[in-house]
Amino acid sequence: MTVSRRTLLTSAVAAGAAPAAAWLAPATAQASATYDVAVCEQYHNQIQIYASSSTWSTPKWVWSPGGGGWSNLSDVKFRSTAAFGEVALVAASGGNVGIVDKAASGTQGTGSLLWSATPGSNPHAIERIPNIGAIVTASSGGYLHVYGPTAVSDPSTLALVQTISYAGAHGVWWDDVNSRLWAIGQGRATSFAVTGTYRNTRLGGGVDVSIGSGNLGHSLDASYSNSSILLASHSSAVIAINKTSHAVTTLHANSAVKSFSQDVSGEAFWVQATGLTYHGDSRNWVNPDVQFFDAAGGRSFTRGLAYGAEFYKARVHSVGFH
């Protein structure tokens, strides 16, 4: 077992202090809280939602877009809109990104899409800027793409308005504490100012935070127990970034963690690539299980699927940025 550090996410991390205690050894404890978890499952190529507190069998919600440009679903976030209620923001390494009407009856195929685009270059993440309705995507080929609408309430009016070169772009997340758009890629995370509205929306004024020149950032996510930080994973660790001071704290020193998320209860979970392939395919970046941690940082339990899932990302199902 690799020994790493305890996640003191409610106090020390917010202040930028290093966690002081070792994480606990693997345990047999079960979930003490109940929350929903959204996963990108690449074998069946579906977005699925399950409850954390029970065995995963039949998903509570599923979206199946098929293949082609929608192959290898790589990101999902859920956001609240005035016109459509809850929507799902999705990205796929096959080349496509889109907005899904979560309440639509046709969740199989692409009939529930409110908008889609093809930024290409291996899209890995997508985010929506509230009140503006603009969409930002990250493609690992090295680009951030900004899409601006002519009507905030009509996603079909979104069009590409800005492209930014950003090496290794893998993650984007809206910081609602400081109204900044964060991205993560090769060696850095960056906080961008957002100016303008509609088709004049632009990212600028980027402030870089080093994650180590040899590290490729994988994901950005919220800590729903501590709104002062963003959670991030990169090649060699899971870290917390203070949204205001930009202090970086290592939470866990293991490599190949593709996503890391934390519920308001303090429980957390990750998907860590195994380096192995499944079902005779080439996906060595996935894991058949999601590993959960209790609020003290100890390994608690795992969740998987009977057919041998290929999970790439998992995050708390929430419409909040926090």
C-alpha positions as CSV (number, residue, x, y, z in Angstrom):
1,M,0.0,0.0,0.0
2,T,1.2,3.5,-0.8
3,V,1.1,5.8,2.3
4,S,-0.2,9.3,1.5
5,R,-1.5,12.3,3.4
6,R,-4.7,12.9,5.2
7,T,-7.1,15.3,3.6
8,L,-7.7,18.1,6.2
9,L,-10.1,19.8,3.8
10,T,-12.1,21.8,6.2
11,S,-9.3,23.8,7.9
12,A,-5.6,23.4,7.0
13,V,-6.1,23.2,3.2
14,A,-8.1,26.4,3.2
15,A,-5.2,28.1,4.8
16,G,-2.7,26.5,2.5
17,A,-1.1,24.5,5.4
18,A,0.2,21.0,4.7
19,P,-1.9,18.1,6.0
20,A,-0.3,16.7,9.1
21,A,-1.5,13.1,9.5
22,A,-1.1,10.0,7.3
23,W,-4.1,8.6,5.6
24,L,-5.7,5.5,7.2
25,A,-5.1,2.0,5.9
26,P,-7.8,0.4,3.7
27,A,-10.9,-0.4,5.8
28,T,-14.2,-2.2,5.5
29,A,-16.4,0.7,6.5
30,Q,-19.4,1.5,4.3
31,A,-20.8,4.8,3.3
32,S,-22.0,7.0,6.2
33,A,-23.6,9.5,3.8
34,T,-25.9,9.2,0.8
35,Y,-25.2,11.2,-2.3
36,D,-25.4,10.6,-6.0
37,V,-22.3,9.9,-8.1
38,A,-22.1,10.6,-11.9
39,V,-19.6,8.5,-13.9
40,C,-18.2,8.4,-17.4
41,E,-18.3,4.7,-18.2
42,Q,-16.4,4.1,-21.4
43,Y,-17.1,0.4,-22.1
44,H,-20.8,1.0,-22.8
45,N,-20.0,4.7,-23.4
46,Q,-22.6,6.1,-21.0
47,I,-23.0,8.8,-18.5
48,Q,-24.5,7.0,-15.5
49,I,-25.7,8.2,-12.0
50,Y,-25.7,5.9,-8.9
51,A,-26.3,6.4,-5.2
52,S,-23.1,6.1,-3.2
53,S,-24.8,4.1,-0.4
54,S,-25.9,1.1,-2.3
55,T,-24.5,-1.5,-4.7
56,W,-24.4,-0.2,-8.3
57,S,-26.7,-2.2,-10.6
58,T,-29.4,-0.1,-12.4
59,P,-28.4,3.5,-12.8
60,K,-30.7,6.3,-11.6
61,W,-30.1,8.1,-14.9
62,V,-28.2,7.2,-18.0
63,W,-27.2,9.0,-21.3
64,S,-26.0,6.8,-24.2
65,P,-24.9,8.9,-27.2
66,G,-23.5,6.1,-29.4
67,G,-20.0,6.2,-30.9
68,G,-18.1,8.2,-33.5
69,G,-17.5,11.7,-32.2
70,W,-19.2,10.7,-29.0
71,S,-16.8,7.7,-28.3
72,N,-14.9,7.6,-25.0
73,L,-17.0,10.0,-22.9
74,S,-14.5,12.0,-20.9
75,D,-16.4,14.5,-18.8
76,V,-19.8,15.3,-17.3
77,K,-21.0,18.2,-15.2
78,F,-24.6,19.1,-14.2
79,R,-25.7,22.7,-14.2
80,S,-29.0,24.5,-13.5
81,T,-30.6,26.7,-16.2
82,A,-33.7,28.9,-16.2
83,A,-35.0,27.7,-19.5
84,F,-34.4,23.9,-19.2
85,G,-33.8,23.2,-15.5
86,E,-31.0,20.8,-15.0
87,V,-28.7,20.1,-17.9
88,A,-25.7,17.8,-18.4
89,L,-22.5,19.1,-19.9
90,V,-20.7,16.3,-21.7
91,A,-17.4,15.9,-23.5
92,A,-16.1,12.9,-25.5
93,S,-12.5,12.1,-26.6
94,G,-14.0,11.2,-30.0
95,G,-14.2,14.9,-30.7
96,N,-17.7,16.1,-29.6
97,V,-19.0,18.3,-26.7
98,G,-22.6,19.1,-25.9
99,I,-25.4,20.1,-23.6
100,V,-28.0,17.4,-22.7
101,D,-31.6,18.2,-21.6
102,K,-31.5,15.9,-18.5
103,A,-35.3,15.8,-18.3
104,A,-35.9,14.8,-21.9
105,S,-37.3,11.3,-22.3
106,G,-34.9,10.3,-25.1
107,T,-31.7,9.7,-23.2
108,Q,-30.6,7.1,-25.6
109,G,-28.8,8.6,-28.6
110,T,-28.4,12.3,-29.2
111,G,-32.0,13.4,-29.5
112,S,-31.9,15.1,-26.0
113,L,-29.0,17.3,-27.1
114,L,-29.8,21.1,-26.8
115,W,-26.4,21.9,-28.5
116,S,-23.3,20.2,-29.7
117,A,-20.0,21.2,-31.3
118,T,-16.9,19.4,-32.5
119,P,-13.8,21.2,-31.1
120,G,-11.8,18.0,-31.8
121,S,-8.2,17.4,-30.5
122,N,-9.5,15.0,-27.8
123,P,-12.0,17.0,-25.7
124,H,-11.6,16.3,-22.0
125,A,-13.7,18.8,-20.2
126,I,-16.6,21.3,-20.5
127,E,-18.0,24.0,-18.3
128,R,-20.8,26.6,-18.4
129,I,-20.4,30.2,-17.2
130,P,-23.5,31.1,-15.2
131,N,-25.6,34.1,-16.2
132,I,-23.7,34.4,-19.4
133,G,-24.5,31.0,-20.8
134,A,-21.1,30.7,-22.5
135,I,-19.4,27.3,-22.7
136,V,-15.7,26.6,-22.3
137,T,-14.1,23.3,-23.4
138,A,-10.6,21.9,-22.9
139,S,-9.0,19.6,-25.5
140,S,-5.8,17.8,-24.6
141,G,-4.4,18.6,-28.1
142,G,-3.7,22.0,-26.5
143,Y,-6.8,24.3,-26.7
144,L,-9.4,26.0,-24.7
145,H,-12.5,26.9,-26.9
146,V,-15.0,29.5,-25.8
147,Y,-18.6,29.4,-27.2
148,G,-20.8,32.5,-26.8
149,P,-24.6,32.7,-27.3
150,T,-26.8,35.3,-28.8
151,A,-29.5,34.4,-26.2
152,V,-28.6,33.0,-22.8
153,S,-31.8,30.9,-22.7
154,D,-31.1,29.3,-26.1
155,P,-28.1,27.0,-26.3
156,S,-28.7,26.5,-30.0
157,T,-27.3,30.0,-30.5
158,L,-23.8,29.1,-29.2
159,A,-21.0,29.7,-31.6
160,L,-17.2,29.6,-31.3
161,V,-15.9,33.1,-30.3
162,Q,-12.4,32.4,-28.9
163,T,-9.6,29.8,-29.1
164,I,-6.7,29.8,-26.6
165,S,-3.6,27.7,-26.9
166,Y,-3.2,25.8,-23.6
167,A,-0.8,22.9,-23.6
168,G,-2.3,19.6,-22.3
169,A,-5.7,21.2,-21.6
170,H,-7.6,18.6,-19.6
171,G,-9.9,20.3,-17.0
172,V,-12.1,23.4,-16.6
173,W,-14.2,24.6,-13.7
174,W,-16.0,27.8,-12.7
175,D,-14.9,29.4,-9.5
176,D,-18.1,31.0,-8.1
177,V,-16.3,32.5,-5.1
178,N,-14.1,34.8,-7.3
179,S,-16.1,34.6,-10.6
180,R,-13.1,33.1,-12.5
181,L,-12.8,30.3,-15.0
182,W,-10.1,27.7,-14.1
183,A,-8.2,25.5,-16.5
184,I,-5.6,22.8,-15.9
185,G,-3.0,21.3,-18.3
186,Q,0.7,20.8,-18.6
187,G,2.6,22.0,-15.6
188,R,0.0,24.6,-14.5
189,A,-3.5,25.5,-13.5
190,T,-4.8,28.9,-14.6
191,S,-7.4,31.3,-13.3
192,F,-9.0,33.4,-16.1
193,A,-11.0,36.5,-15.9
194,V,-14.2,36.5,-18.0
195,T,-15.2,39.7,-19.8
196,G,-18.0,40.6,-22.1
197,T,-21.3,38.8,-22.7
198,Y,-23.0,36.9,-25.5
199,R,-20.8,36.7,-28.6
200,N,-18.3,39.1,-27.0
201,T,-17.5,36.7,-24.1
202,R,-13.7,36.3,-23.7
203,L,-11.2,34.8,-21.3
204,G,-8.2,36.9,-20.4
205,G,-6.0,38.0,-17.5
206,G,-4.8,34.5,-16.8
207,V,-3.0,33.9,-13.5
208,D,-0.9,30.7,-13.5
209,V,-0.5,28.3,-10.6
210,S,2.4,25.8,-10.9
211,I,1.6,22.1,-10.5
212,G,5.2,21.1,-11.4
213,S,6.6,21.3,-14.9
214,G,6.6,17.5,-15.3
215,N,3.0,17.0,-14.3
216,L,0.0,16.9,-16.7
217,G,-3.2,18.1,-15.0
218,H,-6.1,15.7,-15.3
219,S,-9.2,17.1,-13.6
220,L,-10.7,20.0,-11.7
221,D,-13.5,19.6,-9.3
222,A,-15.3,21.1,-6.3
223,S,-14.9,20.2,-2.7
224,Y,-18.5,20.4,-1.6
225,S,-17.3,20.5,2.1
226,N,-15.0,23.5,1.5
227,S,-15.9,26.2,-0.9
228,S,-12.5,28.0,-0.6
229,I,-10.6,25.3,-2.6
230,L,-10.6,23.5,-5.9
231,L,-9.6,19.9,-6.1
232,A,-7.3,18.8,-8.9
233,S,-5.4,15.7,-10.0
234,H,-2.3,15.5,-12.1
235,S,0.3,13.0,-13.1
236,S,1.7,12.4,-9.6
237,A,-0.7,13.6,-7.0
238,V,-4.1,14.9,-5.9
239,I,-3.9,18.5,-4.8
240,A,-6.1,21.3,-3.4
241,I,-5.7,24.8,-4.8
242,N,-6.9,27.7,-2.6
243,K,-9.1,29.8,-4.9
244,T,-8.0,33.1,-3.3
245,S,-4.3,32.7,-2.2
246,H,-3.5,30.0,-4.9
247,A,-1.7,28.0,-2.3
248,V,-1.3,24.4,-3.4
249,T,-1.5,21.5,-0.9
250,T,-0.8,17.9,-1.7
251,L,-3.7,15.7,-0.5
252,H,-2.6,12.4,-1.9
253,A,0.7,11.5,-3.5
254,N,-0.4,8.7,-5.8
255,S,-0.1,8.9,-9.6
256,A,-2.7,8.4,-12.4
257,V,-5.7,9.7,-10.6
258,K,-8.1,10.8,-13.4
259,S,-10.6,12.5,-11.2
260,F,-11.2,13.3,-7.5
261,S,-14.4,14.6,-5.9
262,Q,-15.6,15.3,-2.4
263,D,-19.2,15.4,-1.0
264,V,-20.4,17.8,1.6
265,S,-20.1,15.0,4.2
266,G,-16.4,15.0,3.8
267,E,-16.4,11.6,2.0
268,A,-14.4,11.6,-1.2
269,F,-13.8,9.3,-4.2
270,W,-11.5,8.9,-7.2
271,V,-10.9,7.0,-10.4
272,Q,-7.3,5.9,-10.7
273,A,-6.1,4.5,-13.9
274,T,-4.8,0.9,-13.5
275,G,-2.6,0.8,-16.6
276,L,-4.4,-2.4,-17.6
277,T,-6.8,-2.9,-20.4
278,Y,-10.3,-4.5,-20.2
279,H,-12.6,-6.4,-22.5
280,G,-9.8,-6.8,-25.0
281,D,-9.7,-3.0,-25.8
282,S,-6.9,-0.4,-25.5
283,R,-8.3,1.6,-22.6
284,N,-5.4,1.5,-20.1
285,W,-6.6,4.9,-18.6
286,V,-9.7,3.4,-16.9
287,N,-10.6,1.4,-13.8
288,P,-13.4,-1.0,-13.2
289,D,-14.0,0.5,-9.7
290,V,-14.5,3.8,-8.1
291,Q,-12.5,4.1,-4.8
292,F,-14.3,5.8,-1.9
293,F,-12.7,7.4,1.2
294,D,-14.3,8.2,4.5
295,A,-14.3,11.7,6.0
296,A,-11.0,11.0,7.8
297,G,-9.3,10.1,4.5
298,G,-9.3,6.3,4.9
299,R,-10.0,4.0,2.1
300,S,-13.6,2.9,2.8
301,F,-15.2,0.9,-0.1
302,T,-15.4,0.5,-3.9
303,R,-18.2,0.5,-6.4
304,G,-18.2,-1.3,-9.7
305,L,-20.5,-2.9,-12.2
306,A,-21.1,-6.6,-12.8
307,Y,-20.0,-6.5,-16.5
308,G,-16.6,-4.9,-15.6
309,A,-17.0,-1.2,-16.0
310,E,-14.4,1.1,-17.6
311,F,-14.7,4.2,-15.5
312,Y,-12.7,7.3,-16.6
313,K,-14.2,10.0,-14.3
314,A,-16.5,10.2,-11.4
315,R,-17.9,13.2,-9.5
316,V,-20.6,14.2,-7.1
317,H,-23.9,14.7,-9.0
318,S,-24.6,18.3,-8.1
319,V,-25.6,21.4,-10.1
320,G,-23.5,23.7,-7.8
321,F,-20.0,25.0,-8.5
322,H,-19.2,25.5,-4.8
